[in-house]
Every structure is written in structure tokens, then in C-alpha cells.
Amino acid sequence: MNAFTSTAMMSPYPYQNKMHDIPNGRDLSRLLTAAVVNKTFRMKLLADPKSALLAGYNGEPFSLKNEDKDLILSIRASSLSEFAAQLSNHKHQNQDL
């Protein structure tokens, strides 16, 4: 366990636990959660990620490192699952370095 996880906070979904292990993973997870539960935000994220990041969600900004913002802005996906896969693949490739 690290500062981002505890047994009480462990999700039954393994990908969520991995996102919390990545620095700034909470806001990446929050970004993906917002996209899952809100169709308008999801469509904005896929069509105009810069606008989605600037707008935040539910009145709260996303606190992301510049490299995470750059990664999000570089993703081109037509679905949320495609977006999440590209995000996860890139984060885990860089984590192994």
C-alpha cells in the first residue's frame, strides 16, 4: 500500500486500484468517472479534450500534472473505452521505465 491506497479504499475493479497508484491518479480516475456518468462531459472530452479539462467537472477543476494534460490532449478516440485504453497503456508503459 502507498499514500494513495488502503485496504478500505481498494476498489473491486483492478484498473481503478492501478490508477490510484499512479501519481495524480485520483484526478485521472475522477476524469474518467465524470466521462462515464455524464454523457455531455464524455462527448466534450472525446471531441474537445482541452475544453473538457479547462471546464473541470461539477464545478471542480482537475489537478493534473502537465504531462498528464499533454497525454490527454494527445489522445484521439471515438469512444470512452478507446480513450481509457490509450490512457492506461501510455501510463503503464511510462510507469515501467
LOBA-741842 format. One record per residue (C-alpha): x, y, z; residue number from 1. Coordinates in steps of 0.25 Angstrom, whole numbers. Layout:
<nodes>
<node <X; Y; Z>; NUM>
...
</nodes>
This chain:
<nodes>
<node <0; 0; 0>; 1>
<node <4; 14; -2>; 2>
<node <-1; 28; 1>; 3>
<node <-12; 27; -10>; 4>
<node <-18; 13; -6>; 5>
<node <-22; 6; 7>; 6>
<node <-30; -7; 8>; 7>
<node <-42; 1; 12>; 8>
<node <-41; 9; -1>; 9>
<node <-38; -3; -10>; 10>
<node <-47; -4; -22>; 11>
<node <-53; -17; -27>; 12>
<node <-49; -12; -41>; 13>
<node <-34; -15; -42>; 14>
<node <-32; -3; -52>; 15>
<node <-37; 7; -42>; 16>
<node <-27; 2; -32>; 17>
<node <-15; 3; -42>; 18>
<node <-20; 17; -46>; 19>
<node <-19; 21; -31>; 20>
<node <-5; 16; -30>; 21>
<node <-1; 26; -41>; 22>
<node <3; 40; -36>; 23>
<node <-9; 49; -39>; 24>
<node <-17; 36; -42>; 25>
<node <-29; 41; -33>; 26>
<node <-31; 53; -43>; 27>
<node <-29; 43; -55>; 28>
<node <-39; 34; -49>; 29>
<node <-49; 46; -46>; 30>
<node <-48; 50; -60>; 31>
<node <-51; 36; -65>; 32>
<node <-63; 35; -55>; 33>
<node <-68; 48; -60>; 34>
<node <-68; 43; -74>; 35>
<node <-75; 30; -70>; 36>
<node <-86; 37; -63>; 37>
<node <-88; 49; -71>; 38>
<node <-91; 48; -86>; 39>
<node <-89; 63; -88>; 40>
<node <-75; 63; -81>; 41>
<node <-71; 50; -89>; 42>
<node <-75; 55; -102>; 43>
<node <-67; 68; -99>; 44>
<node <-55; 60; -94>; 45>
<node <-55; 52; -107>; 46>
<node <-57; 64; -117>; 47>
<node <-50; 75; -110>; 48>
<node <-41; 70; -98>; 49>
<node <-35; 84; -96>; 50>
<node <-49; 90; -93>; 51>
<node <-53; 78; -84>; 52>
<node <-40; 79; -76>; 53>
<node <-42; 94; -74>; 54>
<node <-57; 93; -70>; 55>
<node <-54; 83; -60>; 56>
<node <-66; 75; -54>; 57>
<node <-77; 79; -45>; 58>
<node <-70; 92; -42>; 59>
<node <-57; 86; -38>; 60>
<node <-44; 87; -47>; 61>
<node <-35; 75; -50>; 62>
<node <-22; 76; -43>; 63>
<node <-13; 69; -53>; 64>
<node <2; 69; -56>; 65>
<node <5; 76; -69>; 66>
<node <10; 62; -75>; 67>
<node <-4; 57; -72>; 68>
<node <-11; 68; -78>; 69>
<node <-2; 67; -90>; 70>
<node <-5; 52; -91>; 71>
<node <-20; 54; -90>; 72>
<node <-19; 65; -101>; 73>
<node <-11; 55; -110>; 74>
<node <-22; 44; -109>; 75>
<node <-31; 42; -121>; 76>
<node <-42; 33; -118>; 77>
<node <-56; 31; -123>; 78>
<node <-61; 24; -110>; 79>
<node <-58; 25; -96>; 80>
<node <-53; 11; -95>; 81>
<node <-43; 14; -106>; 82>
<node <-39; 27; -99>; 83>
<node <-37; 19; -86>; 84>
<node <-29; 8; -92>; 85>
<node <-20; 18; -99>; 86>
<node <-18; 26; -86>; 87>
<node <-16; 13; -78>; 88>
<node <-6; 7; -88>; 89>
<node <3; 20; -88>; 90>
<node <2; 22; -73>; 91>
<node <7; 7; -70>; 92>
<node <18; 8; -81>; 93>
<node <24; 20; -75>; 94>
<node <22; 14; -61>; 95>
<node <31; 2; -64>; 96>
<node <42; 11; -69>; 97>
</nodes>
